[in-house]
């Protein structure tokens, strides 16, 4: 079974990579729909979703590890 620390490390790594991909994607996707996004806006929005994603990833990992 995976330790709580390893679960947290995995969740953080997953979210950091996801954050970087999302910030980059915002510069392609949002302008295609007519929204102009600054670098600051992209990072600010990304941090809110990153926090939510980290909590979700960690919680789900712990649930699945409990089932093992």
N, C-alpha and C positions, 0 to 999 in steps of 0.2 A: 504494500500500500504506500502511496505517495505521502510524504510528510506535509504538514501545513505550510512550512517554509518553501518547499519545492512547488507546491500548488500556487503560492503567491508569486514566486519567481516566474513560473510558466505563464500565469495570467498577466503579469506586468510586461513580460517580453512580447506576448501576443498583442497586447494593447498598444505598446510603443510602435511596433511594426504597423499595426492597423492605423494608428494616428498619422504616421508619416505618409502612408498610402492615401488616407482620406484627405489630408491637407493638400497633397498634390492633385488629387482627383477633383477637388473643389474648384481649382483653377481651370479645369477643362469642362466639367459638367455644368456648374452654375452659369457661366457665361453663355453656354448653349441654350439655356432657358431664359436668357435676358437679365440675369443678375450679375452685377459687378461686385466682386468681393476683393477687399484689400487683404494684404498679408496678415495684418493684425486681426481683422475679422475672422479670417480662416483659422488662425491659431486659437483665438478666443472660443469660437464655436467648437472647434476640435477638442479643447480641454474639457468642456462640459460633457461632451459625449464620451470622452476617454474615461473620465471618472465613473460614469455610469457603466461603461463597458468593463472596467476593472472589477467593480463590485459584482457585476453579473457573472463574469468569467470565474472569479474566485468562488462564489457561492455555488455555481453549477459543478465546478470541479469537486468541491467538498461533498456535495450530494452524491455524485457518482462514485467517489471514493468510499463513502459510507456503505454503498450497496455491495462493494467487494468484500 
